[in-house]
Amino acid sequence: MRPNIDISHTLGGRVKDYAEANDLGLSEAYTEVLEAGLDKLES
């Protein structure tokens, strides 16, 4: 499920591709992507 924010089709597609490549559900993939991004911003 996509978060309730405005995400471009291209970016959503990249997350979907990431999910498929890593055998994840879409929610799991969004969680991983957001956590990785936050970790990078906080470091």
C-alpha positions in Angstrom: 0.0 0.0 0.0 1.3 3.4 -0.9 1.5 6.1 1.8 -1.1 8.8 1.7 1.4 11.3 0.1 1.9 12.6 -3.4 4.5 10.2 -4.9 5.2 10.3 -8.6 4.4 7.3 -10.8 8.2 7.0 -11.5 9.2 6.9 -7.8 6.4 4.5 -6.9 7.5 2.3 -9.7 11.1 2.3 -8.3 9.8 1.2 -4.9 7.7 -1.5 -6.5 10.8 -2.7 -8.5 12.8 -2.7 -5.2 10.1 -4.8 -3.5 10.0 -7.4 -6.3 13.8 -7.6 -6.5 14.1 -8.2 -2.8 11.0 -10.5 -2.3 9.2 -7.9 -0.2 5.6 -6.7 0.1 5.0 -3.2 -1.0 4.5 -1.9 2.5 7.7 -3.6 3.6 9.6 -2.0 0.8 8.2 1.5 1.6 9.2 0.9 5.2 12.8 -0.1 4.3 13.2 2.8 1.9 11.9 5.4 4.4 14.0 4.0 7.2 17.2 4.0 5.0 16.5 7.6 3.9 15.9 8.7 7.5 19.1 7.0 8.7 21.1 8.8 6.0 19.5 12.1 6.8 20.2 11.7 10.5 23.9 10.7 10.1 
